[in-house]
Amino acid sequence: MARNRENSRALYDRALSVMPAGVNSSVRATQPYPTFVRSGDGAHVIDHDGNRYLDYVMGYGPLLLGHDMPESVAAAVQRAASEGPMYGAPTEVEVDLAEFVVRHVPSVEMIRFVNSGTEATVSAVRLARGHTGRNKIVVMQGGYHGAQESTLVEGDAEHPRPSTSGIPQSFAEHTLPVPFNDEEALREVFERHGDDIACVLTEPILGNSGIVMPEEGYHEAIRETCDEYGALYVLDEVITGFRVGGLGCAQGKFGVTPDVTTFGKIVGGGFPVGAIGGRSEIIEQFSPSGDVFQSGTFSGHPVTMAAGLATLEFCAENDVYDHVNALGERLREGLTDIVADRAPEYTVVGTDSMFKVVFGRANTGPQSDCCSAGCRQDPTCERSPDCPKTGADVADGETQRWDRLFRPFMEEQGILLPANQMESQFVSYAHTEADIEETLEAYEAFFS
Ligand SMILES: *Cc1c(COP(=O)(O)O)cnc(C)c1O
């Protein structure tokens, strides 16, 4: 019997009259109408009709610990909120959180907190331009850096164009998109435009394009090329920060040292946040110590800072990363087995606590042993030519089947997934082994 979702439907009906597409962020407008959440409970959410779902959306990334704040986090949040919501003056807790990040992420000597990942990448791009006195930035095709003018650009380095209406072509001309994992394309763009490139802005893992891992040596190649041309290497760790690679972030996992790192999501413990960190001489160029203007009424908000600090301290003192990474691996291995027989053209992707099955079309047989816990983008793997490498590859897959059949099927089974196959899914500290087995059974049921 189908779940009763009448209250979600009625709320969506009301929402459509007063909010565009009924939502405040595009991805939430799922088919045929969104599940309106009333409350969270560990790894689950409960909707307005009383349905309970095992949740892999996890706020689209911030909720590493699940929906329940540990006691220490709840206490810190309540204390901060009860003392007064915010001040417009510095507070101790922002110093504490800054010190925590500086202690755990070696490339970060100084940090400025802002209110979203988008704001962090906007500020990082302005900083790179101010620091170098150059105009252009290199981004990855299929990379995502939030809803900002400089990065909502598609095409290639010679023919960049805005990827949305509302952005002038003349803005897009300063953004040079290149294919991820393509060292030659990177060198080429620097040979042509190197003296006007302020930075390379990339995610360590393309986390918003179905999860694409970097090939071995790719980040080192970016580092070397930036050094050669005097450009900054800006790593967008908004989604990977304090998730992939634990407290040292993805840059620790891959052993690379960016000049500037952007953070968001987990570092605010579930409250709105972003941050720009890096070497002191660069970060100090933000105003008022430097001449790159940067400011924000809510920046370093005491409730967010308290939640972020208590969350990261909880991670430092508990087996959070061991737990989520082990469950992530178990899930990816199980999913690889399931699709091996029944949908060998599909690819299981992800690392640490991120995972996804990308519904591809190229049929070259099941994933090999090297990728049994998620596609590694290993060029020596015989399946490599057909594994999804860009957002376009993911979009060319069976997106309709994913959005219209698979996702609603899983919802009906009581498992909540993000809107489309571009978006990563997340295991939280609240998920259990039993949850993982239940999830694998649901996938199996869809594929049988
Ligand atoms: C989510 C995300 C952003 C945007 O962050 P918002 O808080 O949604 O503005 C930027 N970069 C990456 C890599 C992200 O995953």
PDBQT file of the ligand as one rigid body, heavy atoms in Angstrom, charges set to zero:
ROOT
HETATM    1  C1  LIG A 501      27.429  23.044  -1.273  1.00  0.00    +0.000 C 
HETATM    2  C2  LIG A 501      28.638  23.536  -1.981  1.00  0.00    +0.000 A 
HETATM    3  C3  LIG A 501      28.867  24.901  -2.200  1.00  0.00    +0.000 A 
HETATM    4  C4  LIG A 501      27.821  25.944  -1.878  1.00  0.00    +0.000 C 
HETATM    5  O1  LIG A 501      27.588  26.045  -0.518  1.00  0.00    +0.000 OA
HETATM    6  P1  LIG A 501      26.202  26.752  -0.042  1.00  0.00    +0.000 P 
HETATM    7  O2  LIG A 501      26.314  26.751   1.451  1.00  0.00    +0.000 OA
HETATM    8  O3  LIG A 501      25.094  25.919  -0.585  1.00  0.00    +0.000 OA
HETATM    9  O4  LIG A 501      26.208  28.123  -0.610  1.00  0.00    +0.000 OA
HETATM   10  C5  LIG A 501      30.056  25.295  -2.752  1.00  0.00    +0.000 A 
HETATM   11  N1  LIG A 501      30.994  24.387  -3.093  1.00  0.00    +0.000 NA
HETATM   12  C6  LIG A 501      30.812  23.069  -2.921  1.00  0.00    +0.000 A 
HETATM   13  C7  LIG A 501      31.887  22.117  -3.307  1.00  0.00    +0.000 C 
HETATM   14  C8  LIG A 501      29.625  22.596  -2.371  1.00  0.00    +0.000 A 
HETATM   15  O5  LIG A 501      29.423  21.281  -2.243  1.00  0.00    +0.000 OA
ENDROOT
TORSDOF 0
